[in-house]
Amino acid sequence: MGEFNEKKTTCGTVCLKYLLFTYNCCFWLAGLAVMAVGIWTLALKSDYISLLASGTYLATAYILVVAGTVVMVTGVLGC
């Protein structure tokens, strides 16, 4: 029984590889956008957060930052 070391790279596997890489890049960019909105909200809108009675707005901004970070890490690990 001989070993089978021959690699077959067809057009489908190459196309799938680049399609997966493109999807991961889009995923990473979407995470970056979500995180940027959260940071923008915390940095520039912090004066308005103190005027609100509830802390929901502030919690939402932190959730956006954390969710964006998780999505970015997932996109990088996917590559």
C-alpha positions as CSV (number, residue, x, y, z in Angstrom):
1,M,0.0,0.0,0.0
2,G,1.6,3.2,-1.2
3,E,1.0,6.6,0.2
4,F,-1.1,9.0,-1.7
5,N,0.8,12.3,-1.6
6,E,-0.4,13.8,-4.8
7,K,-2.3,17.1,-4.2
8,K,-5.0,18.0,-6.7
9,T,-5.8,21.7,-6.8
10,T,-8.8,22.2,-9.0
11,C,-10.5,25.4,-10.0
12,G,-13.2,24.8,-7.4
13,T,-10.9,24.5,-4.5
14,V,-8.9,27.6,-5.4
15,C,-12.2,29.5,-5.9
16,L,-13.5,28.3,-2.6
17,K,-10.3,29.4,-0.8
18,Y,-10.5,32.9,-2.2
19,L,-14.2,33.1,-1.6
20,L,-13.7,32.1,2.1
21,F,-10.9,34.7,2.4
22,T,-13.2,37.4,0.9
23,Y,-16.0,36.4,3.3
24,N,-13.6,36.6,6.3
25,C,-12.4,40.1,5.2
26,C,-16.0,41.3,4.9
27,F,-16.7,39.8,8.3
28,W,-13.6,41.6,9.8
29,L,-14.6,44.9,8.2
30,A,-18.2,44.6,9.6
31,G,-16.8,44.0,13.0
32,L,-14.5,47.0,12.6
33,A,-17.5,49.2,11.6
34,V,-19.6,48.0,14.6
35,M,-16.7,48.7,17.0
36,A,-16.0,52.1,15.4
37,V,-19.7,53.1,16.0
38,G,-19.4,52.0,19.6
39,I,-16.2,53.9,20.2
40,W,-17.6,57.0,18.4
41,T,-20.6,56.9,20.6
42,L,-18.5,56.6,23.8
43,A,-16.0,59.3,22.7
44,L,-18.1,62.0,21.1
45,K,-21.5,61.5,22.6
46,S,-20.5,61.1,26.2
47,D,-21.8,64.6,27.1
48,Y,-25.3,63.5,26.1
49,I,-25.1,60.2,27.9
50,S,-25.0,62.0,31.3
51,L,-28.3,63.8,30.4
52,L,-30.2,60.5,30.0
53,A,-32.0,59.0,33.0
54,S,-31.2,55.4,32.2
55,G,-27.9,53.7,31.6
56,T,-29.2,51.8,28.6
57,Y,-27.4,54.1,26.1
58,L,-24.1,53.7,27.7
59,A,-24.5,49.9,28.0
60,T,-25.4,49.7,24.3
61,A,-22.2,51.6,23.4
62,Y,-20.1,49.1,25.4
63,I,-22.0,46.2,23.9
64,L,-21.2,47.5,20.4
65,V,-17.5,47.8,21.2
66,V,-17.4,44.2,22.7
67,A,-19.4,42.7,19.8
68,G,-17.2,44.4,17.2
69,T,-14.1,43.1,18.9
70,V,-15.5,39.6,19.0
71,V,-16.4,39.7,15.4
72,M,-13.0,41.1,14.4
73,V,-11.2,38.3,16.3
74,T,-13.5,35.7,14.7
75,G,-12.7,37.1,11.3
76,V,-9.0,37.0,11.8
77,L,-9.1,33.5,13.2
78,G,-11.2,32.4,10.3
79,C,-8.4,33.3,7.9
